[in-house]
Amino acid sequence: MSESKNQREIDRYWMAETLALARKGTGRTSPNPMVGALVVKGNEVVGRGYHQRAGGPHAEIIALKEAAGHAAGATLYVNLEPCTHYGKTPPCVEAIIQAGIATVVCGMEDPNPKVNGGGVKALREHGIGVRVNVLQKESLELNEAHAKFVLTGKPLITLKIAQSLDGKIATVNGRGERLTGPAAQKFVHSLRAQVDAVLVGKNTVIVDNPQLTVRAVKGRDPLRLILDSWGKIAPSAGVFVNNHDRRTVRIGLSIGKRPLTSPHPDCFNWYVNPDDRHQIDLHEVLDTAARNNITSILVEGGGMVFGSFIREQLADKVHILMSPRFIGTGVNALGNYRAHSVLDSVRLTNATVQWLGHDLLMTAYPDYEAEAVDEEEAVEVEQEPEAPPVELTNPVSISGEDDKTDWN
């Protein structure tokens, strides 16, 4: 193995360790990114740290403090470019220079315009070697909410859709019956622990009476955003009655000067204008969320809400949990979204699939600009050699009964 290839492998190994360290800050650092840092000298870790909470010390500072005198001549691994600007804490670049670090290896440049290559430039100007974009894809995926927020001023919107194989989220009677099993439910709770807020519509609260909290895994409860145009949700709903942490926000329309009174004093209200369909303007909801430093929102239903986010091209990412069953006539996953032709439909890109117990999870990104494959292209594809089958992780039998644990 050549020396350069060997160094690449070493860098990838330590960056993977750095990313694992960064993930310890999941759900606690927003609106800041999740960052881990390792100080490595002689193939030994002499200092480590991760950003634990917004306003707290940055990962690099913690790692350098632990490394102390061993930092001189060492390599610093960090999944995000070190900052150069003053915020609630001093710039990390200054501390790195003063510590005598010889080389800095970054997972990716910081998309924040206040940094955006400035950290790399400053380090190189002081004679420190810098290698960038090691495990870049993984680094970006970890902080995709931060990247979107600093570049657009909008939160990252992820749809979580639990459906049957024929695209139904409920039977024809609309009852809130659980479609997926315990492994899928645990995954949903892990998603809640990662985001700043979850969002659901009025009908989901009325039919399912969900708690929208984190219980199947360890983690902090997100804000609960409830779309309720005219305040029709009963005061007895769980999201109001159990609002002991004061993290429930009811979002209603401001038109007609009709007061939207909270059933409980600890519930907050947001008032927004209607869109051209006389419904809650989702763009204004996201603007309000951004002003409150909400960088990521998990949308959990129902069908009309899912459809609205797709129609308005506001969904950035989707997690589709598919239960191995057919429902037939029922409630569609995208209740009010209609494509007039295949060419007008929304394609999902960069899809990955895996088993979660008996259920199949697809994670993908909507591409609103992509054009569908036309008939001529489709014929050409069919004439190509057959592609190998998609390899799913952790394949299991789909027979048997699921655990009936209720984790809504």
Sequence and secondary structure as in RCSB ss.txt:
>XXXX:A:sequence
MSESKNQREIDRYWMAETLALARKGTGRTSPNPMVGALVVKGNEVVGRGYHQRAGGPHAEIIALKEAAGHAAGAT
LYVNLEPCTHYGKTPPCVEAIIQAGIATVVCGMEDPNPKVNGGGVKALREHGIGVRVNVLQKESLELNEAHAKFV
LTGKPLITLKIAQSLDGKIATVNGRGERLTGPAAQKFVHSLRAQVDAVLVGKNTVIVDNPQLTVRAVKGRDPLRL
ILDSWGKIAPSAGVFVNNHDRRTVRIGLSIGKRPLTSPHPDCFNWYVNPDDRHQIDLHEVLDTAARNNITSILVE
GGGMVFGSFIREQLADKVHILMSPRFIGTGVNALGNYRAHSVLDSVRLTNATVQWLGHDLLMTAYPDYEAEAVDE
EEAVEVEQEPEAPPVELTNPVSISGEDDKTDWN
>XXXX:A:secstr
  HHHHHHHHHHHHHHHHHHHHGGGTTTSTTS   EEEEEETTEEEEEEE  STTS  HHHHHHHHHGGGGTT E
EEESS    S SSS  HHHHHHHHT  EEEESS   STTTTTHHHHHHHHTT EEE  TTHHHHHHHTHHHHHHH
HHSS EEEEEEEEETTSEEEETT      S HHHHHHHHHHHHHSSEEEEEHHHHHHH       SSS    EEE
EE TT  S TTSHHHHT TTS EEEEEE GGG     SSTT EEEEE B TTSSB HHHHHHHHHHTT  EEEE 
  HHHHHHHHHTT   EEEEEEES    SEEESSTT   SSGGGS EEEEEEEEEETTEEEEEEEEETT     H
HHHHHHHHS        BS     S        
